[in-house]
Amino acid sequence: MTLRPLALSVSLSLAAALAACSPSSPPADGAHAGQAPQADKAAQLDRLYADYWEGVLKLNPLQATFQGDNRYNDQLPDVGSAKFRAQRRAFTREWLDKVEALGDAGLSGQGLLSYRIFVEEQKQALEGEKFPDWMLPVNQMGSTVSYAVMLGSGQVAQPFKTVADYDNWLARASRIPVLLDTEIGNMREGIKAGVVQPRVLMEKVVPQFDEILAAKQTEDSPFWGPIKAMPEDFPQADRQRLTAAYRTLIVDQLLPAIRKQRDFIANEYLPATRDTVGLDALPDGKAWYAFNARESTTTAQTPEQIHAIGLEEVARIQGEMRTVMEQVGFKGSLQAFFTFMQDDKQFEFPSEPALLEHYRGLEATIEANVPKLFSLTPKAGFEIRPIEAFRAQAAAGGEYMSPSEDGSRPGIFYVNTYDLPTRKTWDAEDLFLHEAIPGHHFQIALQQELQGVPAFRRFGGQTAFIEGWGLYAESLGKELGVYTDPYSYFGRLQGELWRAVRLVVDTGLHAKGWTRQQVLDYMFANSSVSEPDAIAEAERYIAWPGQALAYKTGELKIQELRRRAEQKLGDRFDIREFHAEVLKDGSVPLDVLDGKIDGWITGKAP
């Protein structure tokens, strides 16, 4: 899973444009002598895209901060307010109109690809606005409060290197109470409209807030981290001023605002939450979920079709697991093997340092074998960190945060060390391959480093491509020096099975009326999953309807394209070239990827 705040997500259907996206194709239909030449139009569009992205960063200063652009580090707009939502809608419509006024006639290659992605992205954003997600601003997977802690602790994107950096956070953080008040108002609107979160999710939020509020003194607050780490070369007057200002910020602004939202959730919102868990239980929920599924998978597949694919994949992968059982000589059912894999002490890490050291050893092994499979690798740095304690209980087993554009912050693989006995040794290798190398770190960092591609493509992306690549990366373990024993390979199969299970349970939850318990029962019956992981994952799918559909959908497409290339090219197939072709243009919709690989195959054919 990636942590990409405000990242763009696109669902497209570009099958008709695929041929035109090939550099050797003729101009698109409709080009004529009176129009600007392709190069002139492409240059005009590139200027528009650049101006558009400048507008995006100004409108969304957190996006700029995570990107490593520090111009707006002191700003935090009230993104949930009706005024901001209207401003965002007008911004989207303005830039869509500007780009469509030029049109795509005469474009080809990257120019046409960028045009189609941009137009469909803006249209999708406008379509999505009819669904009131602003009424659901808080869940256990994320909130303004949780992001405030991550930023204000000094551990992620918000920089704390200069006096100006410290003053920027004072200004930005002073806006947090405004956002929290707006969210309270929006949740009250949701109560009136019948658009509320499931109770099971919000019951997890209150303890998260309580942990943040639990510090007995200001110095124990996570917001005090920058003061503890204040550079020694700051002038003494600034040190004293900032220390006093941060104390006032925390005591008089942040903690009271967080407590106010916490008490609202506990006393007013929780009694109004719902017992149902599916998006389809909300007004217009079926259409809302169908939209989410299209957006997540970049396909036109219906929830029913996705559910059926999931059932087929679960059966296939379980067959491979039975082969592993035979290899290790296990006697018993698949369910008994799942229990053995979860309960046997040989698969536990003795300590958190041992777990982190194991992952660092995997990094060295995999890095040494990367040249066998990859000619294209990122320049950005990379590091491994444990997930912060306050959010670890509700977090996934691992997460990736992209590097900053300027290289000042590396890509980060966050490892969950909560409830250590449930973090299995056999699950480490596939998790590292997915979240780190060659998964999200390769794909996202390479995308950000692209030259001559509009910023909205460098810093946006389609979840199906991003997460599909991450899951595909798990399949490369043997070639990268891991999966050297059957139990670790079982971990790879378990990872793939888990994503197939997601197709079944996500659609079950949001399109077929499944309960939370039905989801847990299906997980336990069909995969090797610990109870904490099953609960956290089930509640993640409830919180993020449709997001989990992207992984398996994207992986199936990349695997299909690799098989197609191997069959058609035979001895001419080079796995390094294939991977470079998949990654070199950044994230694209799956139908565009299909056409791109077809063009590459044709170009290499005799």
C-alpha positions as CSV (number, residue, x, y, z in Angstrom):
1,M,0.0,0.0,0.0
2,T,1.3,3.5,-0.8
3,L,0.9,6.6,1.3
4,R,0.5,9.2,-1.4
5,P,-1.5,12.2,0.0
6,L,-3.6,13.9,-2.6
7,A,-2.2,11.8,-5.4
8,L,-4.3,11.8,-8.5
9,S,-6.2,8.6,-9.5
10,V,-7.6,8.1,-12.9
11,S,-10.0,5.7,-14.5
12,L,-9.8,5.7,-18.3
13,S,-11.1,3.9,-21.4
14,L,-8.7,4.7,-24.2
15,A,-8.8,1.7,-26.4
16,A,-9.7,3.8,-29.4
17,A,-6.6,5.9,-28.9
18,L,-4.0,3.1,-28.5
19,A,-2.9,3.0,-32.1
20,A,-2.6,6.8,-32.2
21,C,-0.3,6.6,-29.1
22,S,2.3,4.7,-31.1
23,P,5.0,7.0,-32.4
24,S,4.8,5.4,-35.8
25,S,1.0,6.0,-36.1
26,P,-0.5,8.7,-38.4
27,P,-2.2,11.8,-36.9
28,A,-5.5,11.2,-35.2
29,D,-8.7,11.6,-37.2
30,G,-9.7,15.2,-37.6
31,A,-6.3,16.8,-38.3
32,H,-6.3,19.1,-41.2
33,A,-3.9,21.6,-42.8
34,G,-5.5,24.6,-41.1
35,Q,-4.6,23.4,-37.6
36,A,-1.4,24.1,-35.8
37,P,1.3,21.4,-36.4
38,Q,1.5,18.7,-33.9
39,A,4.7,20.0,-32.3
40,D,3.2,23.5,-31.8
41,K,0.0,22.1,-30.3
42,A,1.9,19.7,-28.1
43,A,4.1,22.6,-26.9
44,Q,1.0,24.7,-26.1
45,L,-0.5,21.9,-24.2
46,D,2.7,21.3,-22.2
47,R,2.6,25.0,-21.2
48,L,-1.0,24.6,-20.1
49,Y,-0.2,21.4,-18.1
50,A,2.7,23.2,-16.4
51,D,0.4,26.2,-15.5
52,Y,-2.2,23.7,-14.4
53,W,0.2,22.0,-12.1
54,E,1.3,25.3,-10.6
55,G,-2.4,25.9,-9.8
56,V,-2.7,22.4,-8.3
57,L,0.2,23.1,-5.9
58,K,-1.2,26.5,-4.9
59,L,-4.6,25.0,-4.3
60,N,-3.2,22.0,-2.5
61,P,-0.2,23.1,-0.6
62,L,0.2,19.7,1.1
63,Q,0.7,18.2,-2.3
64,A,3.5,20.6,-2.8
65,T,5.1,19.8,0.5
66,F,5.0,16.0,-0.1
67,Q,6.4,16.7,-3.5
68,G,9.4,18.6,-1.9
69,D,8.2,22.0,-3.1
70,N,8.5,24.2,0.0
71,R,6.8,27.4,-1.3
72,Y,3.6,26.7,0.5
73,N,4.8,25.0,3.7
74,D,3.0,27.6,5.8
75,Q,-0.4,27.1,4.2
76,L,-3.3,24.7,4.9
77,P,-6.6,25.5,3.2
78,D,-9.9,24.4,4.7
79,V,-10.3,21.6,2.2
80,G,-13.6,20.3,3.5
81,S,-15.4,23.7,3.4
82,A,-18.1,24.4,0.8
83,K,-16.1,27.4,-0.4
84,F,-13.0,25.3,-1.1
85,R,-15.0,22.5,-2.8
86,A,-16.6,25.1,-5.1
87,Q,-13.2,26.6,-5.8
88,R,-11.8,23.1,-6.6
89,R,-14.7,22.4,-8.9
90,A,-14.3,25.7,-10.7
91,F,-10.6,25.1,-11.1
92,T,-11.2,21.6,-12.6
93,R,-13.8,22.9,-15.0
94,E,-11.5,25.9,-16.1
95,W,-8.6,23.7,-17.0
96,L,-10.6,21.1,-18.6
97,D,-12.2,23.7,-20.9
98,K,-8.7,25.2,-21.7
99,V,-7.3,21.9,-22.7
100,E,-10.3,20.7,-24.6
101,A,-10.4,24.0,-26.5
102,L,-7.1,23.0,-28.2
103,G,-8.3,19.4,-28.8
104,D,-6.3,16.3,-29.6
105,A,-6.4,16.4,-33.4
106,G,-2.9,16.1,-34.8
107,L,-1.4,14.7,-31.6
108,S,0.3,11.4,-31.3
109,G,2.7,9.6,-28.9
110,Q,3.2,11.1,-25.5
111,G,1.3,14.3,-26.5
112,L,-1.9,12.3,-27.2
113,L,-1.4,10.1,-24.2
114,S,-1.1,13.2,-21.9
115,Y,-4.1,14.9,-23.5
116,R,-6.4,11.9,-23.0
117,I,-5.2,11.2,-19.5
118,F,-5.7,14.8,-18.5
119,V,-9.2,15.2,-20.0
120,E,-10.5,12.0,-18.6
121,E,-8.9,12.7,-15.2
122,Q,-10.7,16.1,-15.0
123,K,-14.0,14.6,-16.2
124,Q,-13.7,11.9,-13.6
125,A,-13.0,14.4,-10.9
126,L,-16.2,16.3,-11.8
127,E,-18.2,13.0,-12.0
128,G,-17.0,12.0,-8.5
129,E,-18.2,15.2,-6.9
130,K,-21.8,14.0,-7.0
131,F,-20.8,11.6,-4.2
132,P,-20.5,13.3,-0.8
133,D,-17.2,11.9,0.5
134,W,-16.7,15.2,2.3
135,M,-19.4,14.0,4.7
136,L,-17.0,11.2,5.7
137,P,-13.7,12.9,6.5
138,V,-12.6,10.7,9.3
139,N,-12.0,7.0,9.6
140,Q,-9.4,4.7,11.3
141,M,-7.2,4.7,8.2
142,G,-6.7,8.4,8.0
143,S,-7.8,11.8,9.2
144,T,-6.7,15.4,9.5
145,V,-5.5,14.5,13.0
146,S,-3.4,11.5,12.0
147,Y,-1.8,13.5,9.1
148,A,-1.2,16.4,11.5
149,V,0.7,14.2,13.8
150,M,2.8,12.7,11.0
151,L,3.7,16.1,9.7
152,G,4.1,17.8,13.0
153,S,6.3,15.1,14.5
154,G,8.9,16.0,11.9
155,Q,9.1,12.4,10.6
156,V,7.7,12.8,7.1
157,A,7.4,15.6,4.5
158,Q,7.2,18.8,6.6
159,P,10.8,20.0,6.9
160,F,12.3,21.2,10.1
161,K,15.8,22.3,9.1
162,T,15.8,26.1,9.3
163,V,14.1,28.7,11.5
164,A,11.8,29.5,8.6
165,D,10.8,25.8,8.5
166,Y,9.8,26.0,12.2
167,D,7.8,29.2,11.6
168,N,6.1,27.6,8.6
169,W,4.8,24.8,10.7
170,L,3.5,27.2,13.3
171,A,1.5,29.0,10.6
172,R,0.3,25.8,9.0
173,A,-0.6,24.0,12.3
174,S,-2.5,27.0,13.5
175,R,-5.0,26.2,10.7
176,I,-5.7,22.7,12.0
177,P,-8.4,23.7,14.4
178,V,-10.3,25.4,11.5
179,L,-10.2,22.2,9.5
180,L,-11.4,20.1,12.4
181,D,-14.3,22.4,13.1
182,T,-15.3,22.2,9.4
183,E,-15.1,18.4,9.6
184,I,-17.4,18.4,12.6
185,G,-19.9,20.5,10.7
186,N,-19.6,18.2,7.7
187,M,-20.2,15.1,9.8
188,R,-23.3,16.7,11.2
189,E,-24.5,17.3,7.6
190,G,-23.8,13.6,7.0
191,I,-25.9,12.6,10.0
192,K,-28.8,14.6,8.6
193,A,-28.4,13.1,5.1
194,G,-27.9,9.5,6.3
195,V,-24.3,9.5,5.0
196,V,-22.3,8.3,8.1
197,Q,-19.5,5.9,8.8
198,P,-19.9,2.4,10.1
199,R,-19.8,2.2,13.8
200,V,-17.0,-0.4,13.8
201,L,-14.6,2.0,12.1
202,M,-15.3,5.0,14.3
203,E,-14.9,2.9,17.4
204,K,-11.2,2.6,16.3
205,V,-10.8,6.3,15.9
206,V,-11.5,7.3,19.5
207,P,-8.5,5.3,20.9
208,Q,-6.3,6.7,18.2
209,F,-7.2,10.2,19.3
210,D,-6.8,9.2,23.0
211,E,-3.3,8.0,22.4
212,I,-2.4,11.4,20.9
213,L,-4.0,13.2,23.8
214,A,-2.5,10.9,26.5
215,A,0.8,12.8,27.0
216,K,1.1,13.9,30.7
217,Q,3.3,16.8,29.7
218,T,3.8,18.8,26.6
219,E,7.3,17.3,26.1
220,D,5.7,13.9,25.6
221,S,3.5,15.0,22.8
222,P,4.4,13.8,19.3
223,F,4.1,17.4,18.2
224,W,7.1,18.2,20.4
225,G,9.4,16.2,18.2
226,P,10.7,19.1,16.2
227,I,11.7,20.9,19.5
228,K,13.6,17.9,20.7
229,A,15.4,17.7,17.4
230,M,16.0,21.5,16.9
231,P,19.3,22.1,15.2
232,E,22.0,23.3,17.6
233,D,23.1,26.1,15.3
234,F,19.8,28.0,15.7
235,P,20.4,31.4,17.5
236,Q,19.5,31.3,21.1
237,A,16.8,33.9,20.8
238,D,15.1,31.8,18.1
239,R,15.4,28.6,20.2
240,Q,13.7,30.3,23.1
241,R,11.0,31.9,20.9
242,L,10.2,28.7,19.0
243,T,10.1,26.6,22.2
244,A,7.6,28.9,23.7
245,A,5.6,29.2,20.5
246,Y,5.4,25.4,20.1
247,R,4.3,25.0,23.6
248,T,1.5,27.5,23.1
249,L,0.5,25.9,19.8
250,I,0.3,22.4,21.3
251,V,-1.4,23.4,24.6
252,D,-3.7,26.1,23.5
253,Q,-4.6,25.1,19.9
254,L,-3.8,21.6,18.7
255,L,-4.7,19.5,21.7
256,P,-8.0,21.3,22.5
257,A,-9.0,21.1,18.8
258,I,-8.2,17.3,18.7
259,R,-10.1,16.8,22.0
260,K,-13.1,18.7,20.7
261,Q,-13.3,16.5,17.6
262,R,-12.6,13.4,19.7
263,D,-15.5,14.3,22.1
264,F,-17.8,15.0,19.2
265,I,-17.1,11.6,17.7
266,A,-17.5,9.8,21.0
267,N,-20.6,11.6,22.2
268,E,-22.5,12.8,19.1
269,Y,-21.2,11.0,16.0
270,L,-20.8,7.4,17.3
271,P,-24.5,7.1,18.4
272,A,-25.5,8.2,14.9
273,T,-23.2,5.7,13.0
274,R,-24.6,2.8,11.2
275,D,-24.5,-1.0,11.8
276,T,-24.1,-1.7,8.1
277,V,-20.6,-1.7,6.6
278,G,-21.1,-1.5,2.8
279,L,-21.1,1.6,0.6
280,D,-24.2,0.3,-1.1
281,A,-26.1,0.9,2.2
282,L,-25.7,4.7,1.7
283,P,-27.9,6.9,-0.5
284,D,-26.9,6.2,-4.2
285,G,-24.3,3.8,-2.7
286,K,-24.4,1.2,-5.5
287,A,-23.6,3.9,-8.1
288,W,-20.9,5.3,-5.8
289,Y,-19.2,1.9,-5.5
290,A,-19.4,1.2,-9.2
291,F,-17.7,4.6,-9.8
292,N,-15.0,3.7,-7.2
293,A,-14.5,0.3,-8.9
294,R,-14.0,2.0,-12.3
295,E,-11.7,4.6,-10.8
296,S,-9.6,2.0,-8.9
297,T,-9.2,-0.6,-11.7
298,T,-9.1,1.7,-14.8
299,T,-11.4,-0.9,-16.4
300,A,-15.1,-1.1,-17.2
301,Q,-15.5,-4.3,-15.2
302,T,-18.6,-4.4,-13.0
303,P,-18.5,-5.4,-9.3
304,E,-20.1,-8.7,-10.3
305,Q,-17.4,-9.5,-12.9
306,I,-14.7,-8.6,-10.4
307,H,-16.2,-10.8,-7.8
308,A,-16.2,-13.8,-10.2
309,I,-12.6,-13.2,-11.2
310,G,-11.7,-13.2,-7.5
311,L,-13.3,-16.5,-6.9
312,E,-11.4,-18.1,-9.9
313,E,-8.1,-16.7,-8.7
314,V,-8.6,-17.9,-5.1
315,A,-9.2,-21.5,-6.4
316,R,-6.1,-21.3,-8.7
317,I,-3.7,-20.0,-6.0
318,Q,-4.9,-22.5,-3.4
319,G,-4.0,-25.3,-5.8
320,E,-0.4,-23.9,-5.9
321,M,-0.4,-23.8,-2.1
322,R,-1.2,-27.5,-2.0
323,T,1.9,-28.2,-4.0
324,V,3.9,-26.3,-1.3
325,M,2.3,-28.5,1.3
326,E,3.5,-31.6,-0.5
327,Q,7.0,-30.2,-0.8
328,V,7.3,-29.7,3.0
329,G,5.6,-33.0,3.8
330,F,2.7,-31.5,5.6
331,K,-0.1,-33.9,6.2
332,G,-3.6,-32.4,6.6
333,S,-5.9,-30.0,5.0
334,L,-5.1,-26.6,3.6
335,Q,-6.8,-25.0,6.5
336,A,-4.6,-27.0,8.9
337,F,-1.6,-25.8,7.0
338,F,-2.8,-22.2,7.3
339,T,-3.1,-22.7,11.1
340,F,0.4,-24.3,11.3
341,M,1.9,-21.3,9.4
342,Q,0.3,-18.9,11.8
343,D,0.9,-20.7,15.0
344,D,4.4,-22.3,14.7
345,K,7.0,-20.4,16.7
346,Q,9.7,-20.9,14.1
347,F,8.0,-18.2,12.0
348,E,8.2,-15.5,14.6
349,F,10.8,-12.7,15.0
350,P,12.4,-12.6,18.5
351,S,12.4,-8.8,18.7
352,E,11.6,-5.6,16.7
353,P,15.3,-4.9,16.0
354,A,15.6,-8.5,14.6
355,L,12.6,-7.8,12.3
356,L,14.1,-4.6,11.1
357,E,17.5,-6.2,10.6
358,H,15.9,-9.0,8.6
359,Y,14.4,-6.5,6.2
360,R,17.7,-4.7,5.8
361,G,19.3,-8.0,4.9
362,L,16.6,-8.5,2.3
363,E,17.4,-5.1,0.9
364,A,21.1,-6.1,0.4
365,T,20.2,-9.5,-1.2
366,I,17.7,-8.1,-3.6
367,E,19.8,-5.1,-4.6
368,A,22.6,-7.4,-5.6
369,N,20.3,-9.2,-8.0
370,V,18.5,-6.2,-9.5
371,P,20.7,-6.0,-12.6
372,K,19.5,-9.4,-13.7
373,L,16.0,-8.1,-14.2
374,F,16.3,-4.3,-14.5
375,S,18.2,-1.9,-16.7
376,L,16.1,1.1,-15.5
377,T,16.3,1.9,-11.8
378,P,15.6,5.1,-9.8
379,K,18.2,7.6,-8.5
380,A,16.2,8.4,-5.3
381,G,17.4,7.0,-2.0
382,F,15.5,4.6,0.1
383,E,15.2,3.6,3.8
384,I,13.3,1.4,6.2
385,R,11.4,2.7,9.2
386,P,8.9,1.2,11.7
387,I,5.3,2.5,11.5
388,E,4.6,5.1,14.3
389,A,3.1,3.5,17.4
390,F,0.0,5.7,17.5
391,R,-1.3,4.3,14.2
392,A,0.3,0.9,14.0
393,Q,-2.7,-1.1,15.4
394,A,-4.9,0.0,12.4
395,A,-2.2,0.1,9.8
396,A,-1.3,-2.5,7.2
397,G,1.7,-4.7,7.5
398,G,3.8,-2.3,5.3
399,E,3.5,1.0,3.6
400,Y,5.5,3.0,1.2
401,M,5.9,6.8,1.1
402,S,7.3,8.3,-2.1
403,P,10.5,10.5,-2.1
404,S,10.5,14.2,-2.4
405,E,11.2,15.6,-5.9
406,D,14.4,17.4,-4.8
407,G,15.9,14.3,-3.2
408,S,15.9,15.7,0.3
409,R,13.6,13.0,1.6
410,P,14.1,9.4,0.4
411,G,11.5,6.8,-0.3
412,I,10.4,5.2,2.9
413,F,9.3,1.6,3.5
414,Y,7.3,1.6,6.7
415,V,7.2,-1.8,8.5
416,N,4.5,-2.6,11.0
417,T,6.0,-4.0,14.2
418,Y,2.8,-3.9,16.3
419,D,1.8,-7.3,17.8
420,L,5.2,-8.7,16.8
421,P,4.3,-12.4,17.0
422,T,1.8,-11.9,14.1
423,R,4.6,-10.5,11.8
424,K,5.7,-13.7,10.2
425,T,9.1,-14.4,8.8
426,W,7.5,-16.0,5.7
427,D,5.7,-12.8,5.0
428,A,8.7,-10.6,4.9
429,E,10.1,-11.2,1.5
430,D,6.9,-10.6,-0.5
431,L,6.1,-7.6,1.6
432,F,9.5,-6.0,0.8
433,L,9.3,-6.8,-2.9
434,H,5.9,-5.1,-3.1
435,E,6.4,-2.0,-0.9
436,A,10.1,-1.4,-1.5
437,I,12.3,-2.9,-4.2
438,P,11.5,-3.5,-7.0
439,G,7.9,-2.6,-6.2
440,H,6.6,0.8,-5.2
441,H,10.0,2.4,-4.7
442,F,11.2,1.6,-8.3
443,Q,7.9,2.5,-10.0
444,I,7.0,5.7,-8.1
445,A,10.6,7.1,-7.8
446,L,11.2,6.4,-11.5
447,Q,7.9,8.1,-12.4
448,Q,8.9,11.2,-10.4
449,E,12.2,11.3,-12.2
450,L,10.8,11.3,-15.7
451,Q,11.9,14.0,-18.0
452,G,9.7,15.7,-20.6
453,V,6.5,14.4,-19.0
454,P,3.9,16.8,-17.5
455,A,3.9,17.0,-13.7
456,F,0.4,15.8,-13.4
457,R,1.6,12.5,-14.7
458,R,4.9,12.4,-12.7
459,F,3.1,13.0,-9.4
460,G,-0.2,11.4,-10.1
461,G,-1.1,7.9,-11.1
462,Q,-3.6,5.1,-11.5
463,T,-4.0,2.8,-8.5
464,A,-4.4,-0.3,-10.8
465,F,-1.0,0.3,-12.4
466,I,0.8,1.3,-9.1
467,E,-0.5,-1.5,-7.0
468,G,-0.6,-3.9,-9.9
469,W,3.1,-3.4,-10.3
470,G,3.7,-3.8,-6.6
471,L,1.9,-7.2,-6.7
472,Y,3.7,-8.2,-9.9
473,A,7.0,-7.4,-8.2
474,E,6.2,-10.1,-5.6
475,S,6.4,-12.7,-8.4
476,L,10.0,-11.8,-9.1
477,G,11.4,-13.0,-5.8
478,K,13.2,-16.2,-7.0
479,E,15.0,-14.3,-9.7
480,L,16.0,-11.7,-7.1
481,G,17.6,-14.2,-4.7
482,V,14.7,-14.7,-2.2
483,Y,12.0,-17.4,-1.8
484,T,14.8,-19.9,-1.3
485,D,12.7,-22.1,0.9
486,P,9.1,-23.4,0.4
487,Y,7.8,-21.5,3.4
488,S,8.9,-18.1,2.0
489,Y,7.4,-19.1,-1.4
490,F,4.2,-19.9,0.5
491,G,4.4,-16.3,1.7
492,R,4.5,-15.1,-1.9
493,L,1.4,-17.3,-2.7
494,Q,-0.3,-16.0,0.4
495,G,0.3,-12.4,-0.7
496,E,-1.2,-13.2,-4.1
497,L,-4.1,-15.1,-2.6
498,W,-4.7,-12.2,-0.3
499,R,-5.2,-9.8,-3.2
500,A,-7.5,-12.3,-4.9
501,V,-9.5,-12.6,-1.7
502,R,-9.8,-8.8,-1.8
503,L,-11.6,-9.0,-5.1
504,V,-14.2,-11.3,-3.4
505,V,-14.6,-9.5,-0.1
506,D,-14.5,-5.9,-1.3
507,T,-17.2,-6.5,-3.8
508,G,-19.0,-8.7,-1.2
509,L,-19.0,-5.8,1.3
510,H,-20.0,-3.0,-1.0
511,A,-22.1,-4.7,-3.7
512,K,-23.5,-7.9,-2.2
513,G,-24.5,-6.9,1.3
514,W,-21.8,-8.9,3.1
515,T,-21.3,-8.2,6.8
516,R,-18.0,-7.6,8.5
517,Q,-18.2,-11.1,10.0
518,Q,-18.9,-12.7,6.6
519,V,-15.7,-11.1,5.3
520,L,-13.7,-12.3,8.3
521,D,-15.1,-15.8,7.9
522,Y,-14.2,-15.9,4.2
523,M,-10.7,-14.7,5.0
524,F,-10.1,-17.3,7.7
525,A,-11.5,-20.1,5.5
526,N,-9.5,-19.2,2.4
527,S,-6.2,-17.8,3.5
528,S,-3.5,-17.9,6.2
529,V,-4.1,-14.7,8.0
530,S,-3.7,-13.7,11.6
531,E,-6.7,-12.3,13.4
532,P,-5.2,-8.8,13.9
533,D,-4.4,-8.6,10.2
534,A,-7.8,-9.9,9.1
535,I,-9.6,-7.4,11.2
536,A,-7.3,-4.5,10.1
537,E,-7.7,-5.5,6.4
538,A,-11.5,-6.0,6.6
539,E,-11.9,-2.6,8.2
540,R,-9.6,-1.1,5.6
541,Y,-11.8,-2.3,2.8
542,I,-14.8,-0.9,4.7
543,A,-13.1,2.5,5.0
544,W,-11.8,2.6,1.4
545,P,-14.5,1.0,-0.9
546,G,-13.0,-0.2,-4.1
547,Q,-9.3,0.7,-3.5
548,A,-8.4,-3.0,-2.9
549,L,-9.7,-4.0,-6.3
550,A,-6.7,-2.4,-8.0
551,Y,-3.9,-4.8,-6.9
552,K,-5.0,-8.0,-8.5
553,T,-6.6,-6.3,-11.5
554,G,-3.3,-4.6,-12.4
555,E,-1.1,-7.6,-11.6
556,L,-3.3,-9.9,-13.9
557,K,-2.8,-7.4,-16.7
558,I,1.0,-7.2,-16.3
559,Q,1.3,-11.0,-16.1
560,E,-0.9,-11.3,-19.2
561,L,1.3,-8.8,-21.1
562,R,4.5,-10.6,-20.1
563,R,3.2,-13.9,-21.3
564,R,2.1,-12.3,-24.6
565,A,5.5,-10.9,-25.1
566,E,7.3,-14.1,-24.2
567,Q,5.2,-16.1,-26.6
568,K,5.4,-13.7,-29.5
569,L,9.1,-12.8,-29.2
570,G,10.6,-16.1,-28.1
571,D,14.4,-15.7,-28.0
572,R,14.1,-12.0,-28.6
573,F,12.3,-11.5,-25.3
574,D,14.5,-9.6,-22.7
575,I,13.0,-9.3,-19.3
576,R,15.0,-6.2,-18.6
577,E,13.6,-4.5,-21.7
578,F,10.1,-5.6,-20.8
579,H,10.3,-4.1,-17.3
580,A,11.8,-0.9,-18.7
581,E,8.9,-0.6,-21.2
582,V,6.3,-1.1,-18.5
583,L,7.9,1.5,-16.2
584,K,9.4,4.1,-18.5
585,D,6.3,6.3,-19.0
586,G,5.1,6.2,-15.4
587,S,1.6,5.0,-14.4
588,V,-0.9,4.7,-17.2
589,P,-4.4,3.1,-17.5
590,L,-4.3,-0.6,-18.1
591,D,-5.7,-0.4,-21.6
592,V,-3.0,2.1,-22.5
593,L,-0.4,-0.2,-21.0
594,D,-1.8,-3.0,-23.2
595,G,-1.4,-1.0,-26.3
596,K,2.1,0.2,-25.3
597,I,3.4,-3.3,-24.8
598,D,1.8,-4.4,-28.1
599,G,3.6,-1.6,-29.9
600,W,6.9,-2.7,-28.3
601,I,6.3,-6.3,-29.3
602,T,5.6,-5.2,-32.9
603,G,8.7,-3.1,-33.0
604,K,10.9,-6.1,-31.9
605,A,9.3,-8.6,-34.2
606,P,11.3,-9.7,-37.3
